[in-house]
Amino acid sequence: MAISNEQVERVATTVITGFLGSGKTTLLNALLTQDGMDKTAVLINEFGDIGLDHLLVREISEDVVLLNSGCICCSVRGDLISGLRDLFVKRTRGEISQFDRVIIETTGLADPAPILHTLMTDPLLTTKFRLDSVVTTVDAVNGAHQLDHHPESVKQAAVADRILLTKADLADETHSNTLATRLRALNPAAPIYPVHNGDIAAEKLFNAGLYDPTTKSMDVQKWLRDEAYDHHGEEVHDHTHDHKHDHDHKHDHDHEHHDHSHANDVNRHDDHIQSFCITFDDPIHWDAFVTWAEIFTQMRGESLLRIKGILNLVGEDAPVAIHAVQHIFHPPASLPAWPSDDHRSKIVFITKDLGPQIIRESLYHLNAAVAETAENGAPD
């Protein structure tokens, strides 16, 4: 599947997030020493956070330093948009060396959603940078406690494309396995890697976006990973027949799935998180989907932690990829062709206090209403 030169030239951007003390800095330091990382620009909150004493070569400006690995490191004390714009301008003017990747490290208490919103919506940034992956570090020793008591850590895990279980060598194996199971229930599609002292191959963390630079094409199946929801999340099918029976069955299954994953505790933040995939057999009207998206993002945007999907639209031969974080939808991407013979619409959700039934049924009924209007013709 081909892709335009404009998309190829955008700079791949990775966000590293994770709770305080979970090993983000250790990971970043280890990544920057690997071969092939010399054309990387790093944005952090404070230089001290990354321990630059042995890496610093020279200061380029007040907020930019050059590391001996060749990487550029920027301190973002203010707005992320201005930080990325300045970085791009400095590269264009030749004030800093060329870079083909940006890594943004968040603070431990940060909600990653605003950073993702910025990368998805800023007019300049969306033409120069593309969100490639969100990497979340989780402390194997303290991660369960953090998930229990800090909602930020739950959201950090929920929006991840890759989850790194750090300090696994210091945690009891049973404890680590239980935590991994809990994380997998939160985010079925994100691979979980145990990591010691930040030691992991960079290629395992990158190229998680829709665009695969190795093949210069769209890799929908790797990006969507809807098959993961068959086993660890919830897969909900829409069929035009026996709709009420399907609703009742799925309602019961939701509760069985929750009980199976862990004992319910209303005080645990991840007890409020659900992950599921909704599949539509029939094509969807674009107007119906847009209306549904507008309603849900306005009314329940905080509950839509992350959405990815591939849509079979009425009147279109090729699919459209969609991606959203909370109330912000990335501009839809028209794909050149279907990745397989399966032409069903598939949308994966990670939500808070929002189950699959209301999402599926609202979109189903909106689609049916638009289809009926189209069939009967516009009113006089």
TASULGI-V159339 format. One record per run of one state. SS is the DSSP state (2 for helix, 1 for strand, 0 for the rest). FROM is the first residue (numbers start at 1). LEN is the number of residues. If there is no record, write none. Layout:
ss | from | len
SS | FROM | LEN
SS | FROM | LEN
This chain:
ss | from | len
0 | 1 | 4
2 | 5 | 5
0 | 10 | 1
1 | 11 | 8
0 | 19 | 5
2 | 24 | 9
0 | 33 | 7
1 | 40 | 5
0 | 45 | 2
2 | 47 | 4
0 | 51 | 1
2 | 52 | 3
0 | 55 | 1
1 | 56 | 6
0 | 62 | 2
1 | 64 | 4
0 | 68 | 4
1 | 72 | 4
0 | 76 | 4
2 | 80 | 14
0 | 94 | 7
1 | 101 | 5
0 | 106 | 7
2 | 113 | 9
0 | 122 | 3
2 | 125 | 4
1 | 129 | 11
0 | 140 | 3
2 | 143 | 7
0 | 150 | 1
2 | 151 | 8
0 | 159 | 3
1 | 162 | 5
0 | 167 | 1
2 | 168 | 3
0 | 171 | 2
2 | 173 | 14
0 | 187 | 4
1 | 191 | 6
0 | 197 | 2
1 | 199 | 1
0 | 200 | 2
2 | 202 | 3
0 | 205 | 6
1 | 211 | 2
0 | 213 | 4
1 | 217 | 2
0 | 219 | 1
2 | 220 | 5
0 | 225 | 1
2 | 226 | 5
0 | 231 | 3
1 | 234 | 5
0 | 239 | 4
2 | 243 | 19
0 | 262 | 7
2 | 269 | 4
1 | 273 | 8
0 | 281 | 3
1 | 284 | 1
0 | 285 | 1
2 | 286 | 18
1 | 304 | 8
0 | 312 | 1
1 | 313 | 1
0 | 314 | 6
1 | 320 | 6
0 | 326 | 2
1 | 328 | 2
0 | 330 | 3
1 | 333 | 2
0 | 335 | 10
1 | 345 | 8
0 | 353 | 3
2 | 356 | 21
0 | 377 | 4
